[in-house]
Amino acid sequence: MTTAITAGSTTLATNYAKLTIRNPSVNCATAGGTTLYATGPFASAFFGSPLHADHLTNRHLLPSATDVLCFTVLLDPATPATLQNTDMTAAFTFAAEQL
């Protein structure tokens, strides 16, 4: 999975919006599970590799299986007031291949 900021504030996405992505053990409302992207800049969030081939960091699913991903976004308390009412649009790209 890769992330691209397609509109809005790249400053907000790079410096102040923090993202965590995890695969929960039960559901998104409960703590725990596997962290796929530890809290870091929203704009550069990724996990796995978009390159062709079986990479160690890629997720594996059996045919017809599903995968639950929880996205948590936190706004840094140090975000300047000048960024109030700022928006951004992000595109998450999931690359899949059959091995």
C-alpha positions as CSV (number, residue, x, y, z in Angstrom):
1,M,0.0,0.0,0.0
2,T,1.3,3.4,-0.9
3,T,-0.1,6.9,-0.2
4,A,-0.4,10.0,-2.3
5,I,-1.8,13.4,-1.3
6,T,-3.9,14.4,-4.3
7,A,-5.3,17.7,-3.1
8,G,-5.2,20.1,-0.2
9,S,-2.4,20.7,2.3
10,T,0.8,18.7,1.9
11,T,2.2,20.6,4.9
12,L,-0.6,19.2,7.0
13,A,-0.1,15.7,5.6
14,T,3.7,15.7,6.0
15,N,4.3,17.5,9.2
16,Y,1.2,17.3,11.4
17,A,-1.2,14.5,10.5
18,K,0.1,11.2,11.9
19,L,-1.2,7.9,10.6
20,T,-1.2,4.4,12.1
21,I,-2.3,1.4,10.1
22,R,-2.9,-1.9,11.8
23,N,-4.5,-5.3,11.3
24,P,-6.6,-5.9,14.4
25,S,-6.8,-9.2,16.2
26,V,-10.5,-8.7,16.9
27,N,-11.8,-5.4,15.4
28,C,-10.8,-1.8,15.0
29,A,-12.5,-0.8,18.3
30,T,-10.1,-3.0,20.3
31,A,-6.4,-2.5,20.9
32,G,-3.9,-5.0,19.7
33,G,-3.2,-6.7,16.4
34,T,-0.3,-6.2,14.0
35,T,1.0,-2.7,13.3
36,L,1.7,-2.4,9.6
37,Y,2.7,1.3,9.6
38,A,3.8,2.7,13.0
39,T,2.6,6.2,13.7
40,G,4.3,8.4,11.2
41,P,3.7,11.1,8.6
42,F,0.4,10.6,6.8
43,A,1.8,11.6,3.4
44,S,4.4,8.8,3.4
45,A,2.4,6.0,4.8
46,F,3.1,2.6,3.2
47,F,3.4,-1.1,4.0
48,G,4.6,-3.9,1.8
49,S,6.2,-3.4,-1.5
50,P,4.6,-2.3,-4.8
51,L,7.3,-4.2,-6.7
52,H,6.5,-7.4,-8.6
53,A,7.5,-10.5,-6.6
54,D,7.1,-12.0,-3.1
55,H,8.6,-9.6,-0.6
56,L,9.0,-10.3,3.1
57,T,6.9,-7.2,4.0
58,N,4.0,-8.1,1.7
59,R,0.7,-9.4,3.2
60,H,-0.5,-12.8,2.0
61,L,-4.1,-13.8,1.6
62,L,-5.6,-17.0,0.4
63,P,-8.1,-16.8,-2.5
64,S,-11.5,-15.3,-1.3
65,A,-10.0,-14.3,2.0
66,T,-10.5,-10.8,3.5
67,D,-8.2,-8.6,5.5
68,V,-9.3,-5.9,8.0
69,L,-7.2,-2.7,8.2
70,C,-7.7,0.0,10.8
71,F,-6.5,3.5,9.9
72,T,-6.1,6.0,12.8
73,V,-5.2,9.6,12.1
74,L,-4.0,11.9,14.9
75,L,-3.4,15.6,14.5
76,D,-0.3,16.9,16.3
77,P,-1.2,19.3,19.1
78,A,1.6,21.6,17.8
79,T,-0.3,22.1,14.5
80,P,-0.4,25.9,13.9
81,A,-3.6,27.8,13.9
82,T,-3.0,28.8,10.3
83,L,-3.9,25.2,9.3
84,Q,-7.3,25.3,10.9
85,N,-10.1,24.5,8.4
86,T,-7.5,23.0,6.0
87,D,-8.4,19.9,4.1
88,M,-6.4,17.3,2.2
89,T,-7.3,14.4,0.0
90,A,-5.3,11.1,0.1
91,A,-5.3,8.2,-2.3
92,F,-4.3,4.8,-0.9
93,T,-3.1,2.4,-3.6
94,F,-3.2,-1.3,-2.9
95,A,-1.3,-3.5,-5.3
96,A,-2.1,-7.1,-5.5
97,E,-0.8,-10.0,-7.5
98,Q,-1.3,-13.7,-7.6
99,L,1.8,-15.8,-6.9
